[in-house]
Amino acid sequence: VMVLALMTVELFGMMGLIGIKLSAVPVVILIASVGIGVEFTVHVAL
């Protein structure tokens, strides 16, 4: 859970630094990034 929270905060922070506005496409990319992060974490943990 902590990994997901930190990853989401980091992604939103980078979007803010780069100047990307929150719209449909970045939200889909954020969801995909969180999914990939979960998959990678489970892969490494097991």
N, CA, C and O atoms as a GROMACS GRO file, in nm:
protein
  184
    1VAL      N    1   0.083  -0.118   0.000
    1VAL     CA    2   0.000   0.000   0.000
    1VAL      C    3   0.087   0.124   0.000
    1VAL      O    4   0.058   0.222  -0.069
    2MET      N    5   0.195   0.121   0.077
    2MET     CA    6   0.285   0.236   0.084
    2MET      C    7   0.350   0.263  -0.051
    2MET      O    8   0.368   0.378  -0.090
    3VAL      N    9   0.384   0.157  -0.122
    3VAL     CA   10   0.445   0.172  -0.255
    3VAL      C   11   0.348   0.242  -0.349
    3VAL      O   12   0.388   0.331  -0.425
    4LEU      N   13   0.222   0.203  -0.347
    4LEU     CA   14   0.122   0.265  -0.434
    4LEU      C   15   0.104   0.412  -0.401
    4LEU      O   16   0.094   0.496  -0.492
    5ALA      N   17   0.098   0.444  -0.273
    5ALA     CA   18   0.080   0.584  -0.233
    5ALA      C   19   0.199   0.669  -0.277
    5ALA      O   20   0.181   0.777  -0.333
    6LEU      N   21   0.319   0.620  -0.251
    6LEU     CA   22   0.438   0.697  -0.289
    6LEU      C   23   0.452   0.709  -0.440
    6LEU      O   24   0.493   0.814  -0.490
    7MET      N   25   0.419   0.604  -0.512
    7MET     CA   26   0.429   0.609  -0.658
    7MET      C   27   0.328   0.710  -0.714
    7MET      O   28   0.361   0.785  -0.806
    8THR      N   29   0.208   0.712  -0.660
    8THR     CA   30   0.107   0.807  -0.707
    8THR      C   31   0.148   0.950  -0.677
    8THR      O   32   0.133   1.038  -0.762
    9VAL      N   33   0.200   0.975  -0.557
    9VAL     CA   34   0.247   1.109  -0.522
    9VAL      C   35   0.361   1.150  -0.612
    9VAL      O   36   0.366   1.265  -0.657
   10GLU      N   37   0.454   1.059  -0.639
   10GLU     CA   38   0.566   1.090  -0.726
   10GLU      C   39   0.520   1.122  -0.869
   10GLU      O   40   0.568   1.217  -0.930
   11LEU      N   41   0.426   1.045  -0.921
   11LEU     CA   42   0.375   1.071  -1.056
   11LEU      C   43   0.303   1.205  -1.064
   11LEU      O   44   0.322   1.280  -1.160
   12PHE      N   45   0.220   1.236  -0.964
   12PHE     CA   46   0.152   1.366  -0.964
   12PHE      C   47   0.252   1.480  -0.949
   12PHE      O   48   0.236   1.585  -1.011
   13GLY      N   49   0.356   1.459  -0.868
   13GLY     CA   50   0.459   1.561  -0.852
   13GLY      C   51   0.534   1.588  -0.981
   13GLY      O   52   0.559   1.704  -1.016
   14MET      N   53   0.570   1.482  -1.053
   14MET     CA   54   0.640   1.500  -1.180
   14MET      C   55   0.550   1.567  -1.283
   14MET      O   56   0.595   1.650  -1.362
   15MET      N   57   0.422   1.531  -1.282
   15MET     CA   58   0.328   1.597  -1.374
   15MET      C   59   0.320   1.746  -1.344
   15MET      O   60   0.312   1.828  -1.436
   16GLY      N   61   0.322   1.782  -1.216
   16GLY     CA   62   0.318   1.923  -1.179
   16GLY      C   63   0.445   1.996  -1.219
   16GLY      O   64   0.439   2.109  -1.267
   17LEU      N   65   0.560   1.931  -1.201
   17LEU     CA   66   0.687   1.994  -1.238
   17LEU      C   67   0.698   2.015  -1.388
   17LEU      O   68   0.746   2.118  -1.434
   18ILE      N   69   0.654   1.917  -1.464
   18ILE     CA   70   0.663   1.925  -1.609
   18ILE      C   71   0.554   2.016  -1.666
   18ILE      O   72   0.570   2.072  -1.774
   19GLY      N   73   0.443   2.030  -1.593
   19GLY     CA   74   0.335   2.116  -1.639
   19GLY      C   75   0.226   2.043  -1.715
   19GLY      O   76   0.156   2.104  -1.796
   20ILE      N   77   0.211   1.914  -1.690
   20ILE     CA   78   0.108   1.835  -1.757
   20ILE      C   79  -0.024   1.854  -1.682
   20ILE      O   80  -0.032   1.831  -1.562
   21LYS      N   81  -0.126   1.896  -1.754
   21LYS     CA   82  -0.259   1.913  -1.694
   21LYS      C   83  -0.328   1.777  -1.682
   21LYS      O   84  -0.303   1.686  -1.761
   22LEU      N   85  -0.413   1.763  -1.581
   22LEU     CA   86  -0.483   1.638  -1.557
   22LEU      C   87  -0.604   1.630  -1.650
   22LEU      O   88  -0.700   1.706  -1.636
   23SER      N   89  -0.599   1.538  -1.746
   23SER     CA   90  -0.710   1.516  -1.839
   23SER      C   91  -0.725   1.365  -1.859
   23SER      O   92  -0.669   1.287  -1.782
   24ALA      N   93  -0.798   1.325  -1.960
   24ALA     CA   94  -0.829   1.183  -1.979
   24ALA      C   95  -0.705   1.099  -2.008
   24ALA      O   96  -0.687   0.992  -1.950
   25VAL      N   97  -0.619   1.146  -2.097
   25VAL     CA   98  -0.501   1.066  -2.136
   25VAL      C   99  -0.402   1.051  -2.020
   25VAL      O  100  -0.359   0.939  -1.994
   26PRO      N  101  -0.364   1.158  -1.949
   26PRO     CA  102  -0.274   1.138  -1.835
   26PRO      C  103  -0.333   1.049  -1.725
   26PRO      O  104  -0.260   0.978  -1.657
   27VAL      N  105  -0.465   1.054  -1.706
   27VAL     CA  106  -0.527   0.967  -1.605
   27VAL      C  107  -0.513   0.821  -1.645
   27VAL      O  108  -0.484   0.736  -1.560
   28VAL      N  109  -0.532   0.790  -1.772
   28VAL     CA  110  -0.514   0.653  -1.820
   28VAL      C  111  -0.369   0.610  -1.802
   28VAL      O  112  -0.342   0.497  -1.761
   29ILE      N  113  -0.276   0.699  -1.831
   29ILE     CA  114  -0.134   0.667  -1.814
   29ILE      C  115  -0.101   0.647  -1.666
   29ILE      O  116  -0.023   0.558  -1.632
   30LEU      N  117  -0.159   0.728  -1.577
   30LEU     CA  118  -0.138   0.709  -1.433
   30LEU      C  119  -0.191   0.574  -1.387
   30LEU      O  120  -0.124   0.504  -1.310
   31ILE      N  121  -0.309   0.536  -1.432
   31ILE     CA  122  -0.366   0.407  -1.394
   31ILE      C  123  -0.279   0.293  -1.445
   31ILE      O  124  -0.256   0.196  -1.373
   32ALA      N  125  -0.232   0.304  -1.568
   32ALA     CA  126  -0.145   0.200  -1.624
   32ALA      C  127  -0.013   0.193  -1.547
   32ALA      O  128   0.039   0.084  -1.523
   33SER      N  129   0.041   0.308  -1.508
   33SER     CA  130   0.166   0.310  -1.433
   33SER      C  131   0.150   0.244  -1.296
   33SER      O  132   0.238   0.170  -1.253
   34VAL      N  133   0.040   0.272  -1.230
   34VAL     CA  134   0.014   0.208  -1.101
   34VAL      C  135  -0.001   0.057  -1.119
   34VAL      O  136   0.049  -0.020  -1.038
   35GLY      N  137  -0.069   0.015  -1.224
   35GLY     CA  138  -0.084  -0.129  -1.251
   35GLY      C  139   0.048  -0.196  -1.277
   35GLY      O  140   0.073  -0.306  -1.228
   36ILE      N  141   0.134  -0.132  -1.355
   36ILE     CA  142   0.267  -0.188  -1.382
   36ILE      C  143   0.349  -0.193  -1.254
   36ILE      O  144   0.422  -0.289  -1.230
   37GLY      N  145   0.337  -0.090  -1.170
   37GLY     CA  146   0.409  -0.088  -1.043
   37GLY      C  147   0.365  -0.200  -0.951
   37GLY      O  148   0.448  -0.262  -0.884
   38VAL      N  149   0.235  -0.226  -0.946
   38VAL     CA  150   0.184  -0.335  -0.863
   38VAL      C  151   0.234  -0.468  -0.916
   38VAL      O  152   0.278  -0.553  -0.838
   39GLU      N  153   0.228  -0.486  -1.046
   39GLU     CA  154   0.274  -0.612  -1.106
   39GLU      C  155   0.422  -0.634  -1.078
   39GLU      O  156   0.463  -0.745  -1.044
   40PHE      N  157   0.502  -0.530  -1.092
   40PHE     CA  158   0.646  -0.543  -1.068
   40PHE      C  159   0.674  -0.573  -0.921
   40PHE      O  160   0.761  -0.655  -0.890
   41THR      N  161   0.602  -0.507  -0.831
   41THR     CA  162   0.622  -0.530  -0.688
   41THR      C  163   0.587  -0.674  -0.651
   41THR      O  164   0.660  -0.738  -0.576
   42VAL      N  165   0.477  -0.725  -0.704
   42VAL     CA  166   0.438  -0.864  -0.677
   42VAL      C  167   0.540  -0.959  -0.737
   42VAL      O  168   0.575  -1.060  -0.676
   43HIS      N  169   0.589  -0.928  -0.856
   43HIS     CA  170   0.688  -1.014  -0.922
   43HIS      C  171   0.816  -1.021  -0.839
   43HIS      O  172   0.872  -1.130  -0.822
   44VAL      N  173   0.863  -0.909  -0.787
   44VAL     CA  174   0.986  -0.907  -0.708
   44VAL      C  175   0.964  -0.974  -0.572
   44VAL      O  176   1.052  -1.044  -0.523
   45ALA      N  177   0.846  -0.952  -0.512
   45ALA     CA  178   0.819  -1.007  -0.379
   45ALA      C  179   0.805  -1.158  -0.382
   45ALA      O  180   0.839  -1.225  -0.285
   46LEU      N  181   0.756  -1.213  -0.492
   46LEU     CA  182   0.736  -1.357  -0.499
   46LEU      C  183   0.852  -1.418  -0.572
   46LEU      O  184   0.856  -1.539  -0.590
   0.00000   0.00000   0.00000
